[in-house]
């Protein structure tokens, strides 16, 4: 009985528990987007947000809008996740999630709220976007933020 067996088990457990919620959200977003967008053409998965260790919300959009029937179809595509998670499916709402460069391109000229991995919060207007980062004009400065550092991003409803 050598240390290799338990070491590998512990290493495997440690790597699972060291995954941040943000990393898990990104992983779930990739998995779920692939499943939903292949099964329901025209449906876009905007974001997946963990609401706790056993619950997440999937934000979807569709050119014809999001209604209860679409949310039900998305839930049916995600049946396998219901064994381990409570799954909510939602329209993007007024505070639309922003995660990808294209989402931020569509938000140029609009106010947004961002949170970074360093827990920094940035609120302001999207003034520039490229393939690697977004620039937000706050009340005091223009802040250049790489997408990889953004944990959450949402439009700020200006109604």
N, C-alpha and C positions, 0 to 999 in steps of 0.2 A: 504494500500500500504506500504509494509515493505521493508527494504533494501535487503532482500534475493534475490528477482528477479534480480535487476540490478547488485548486487554483483556477482551472478553466471555468468551473461552475461559478465561482465568486466573481471572476473577471466578467463573465457574461452578465451576471446580475448587476454588477456595478455599472457597466456601460448602459444598461437599460434604465437604471434609476438616475444616471447622470444626464439623460436627455432632458433638455429644458422644455417647458410647455410650448414655447415658441417653436422649437425644432419639431415637436410632435404635431403642432398645427400645420407646419409646412409639409410634413410627411403626409398627414391626412388630406391636406388640400390637393397634393399631387395625385394620391390614390383615388380620392373621391371624384376629382375633376375628370380623370381618365374614364372612370366607370360611367358617370352621369353623362358626360358630353358624348361618349360613344353610344350610349343607350337612348339618349333623348336629343337628337340633333337640334341645334339652335339654342339649346340651354347652355348657359355659361355659369360655372361655379366661380363666384367672385372671391369667396373666402370660407375658411372653416375656423371657427373660434371655439376653443375649449371653454366650457362653463364649469369645469370641475374635472376630477379624475375619471368620471364615468358618464359625462354628458358633453355633447357638442352641438353647435348650430352651424348649418350649412346655408350660406347666403347665395341665392341663385338669381339669375336674370334671364330674360328671354325677349326677343324683339317684339313679341305680341303681348308682353307683360307677364306678370307672375300672379297666378290665381291659386285657389285652394286645390284645384285639380292638378296643376303642375306640381305643387308641393307634395301631393299624394303620390304622383308618379315618381318623383325623385326619391321619396321615402321607400317606395317599393324597390327601386334599384339598389338602395342601401340596406336591404333587409339583413344581410349578413352582419352588419355592424350592430344591429339591435340586440345581439347576444351579449355584447360587452359594454354597450353605451346606450344612453338615452339620446335619441337623435331628433333635433328640431330642424325643420327646413323653413326658410324665410325669404321673403323678397328683400332687396337691398334697403328699402325704406329711404327716408329722407337723409339719413346720415350714412350714405352708401359707403361700404368698405372699399378701401383702396389698397392694393397689394402689388400690382404689376406695373411695369413701365407704361403699358397702354392705359391702365386705369388713371395713372397720374397725367398722361398726355391729355386725356379727356377732362381733367380737372384744372388745366391751366386757366388762370383768371378767377378761380374759385377759392374760397377759404377752406382750410383743412386743419385737422387736429392729428398730430403724429405722436407716437411714443417709440423711443428707440430702445435697443437692448440695454443701454446704460441707464435706462429709466428716465431719460430726458424727455420732457414734453415740449412740443413745438406747435404753436398755433399761428397761422398766417395764411397768406395767399400764395398759391403755386405760381411761380413766375418763370420757371425754366425746368425742362425735363430732358434727360438724355438716356442712353441705354443703361447707365450705371447708377444714376442718382437723380434726385429731385432737389430743386432750390425753392425754398419757401421764404417769402419776405414777411418777417415778423414786424412788430411795432418798432424794433430797434435795429434790426440787421437782416441781411440775406443769409440764410443758413442752407448750406449744401449738405444733403444727407444721402449717403449710399443706400440703395434699396435693401441691401443685405443687413443693414442695421435697424430697419424699421420693423417693429413688432406689431404695431397696429397703426392703421391710417384710415381716416374717415373724412368724408365731406362734412362741413359744418352747414347745416340748413340755415339759410338766410331768408326766412319767410316772413 
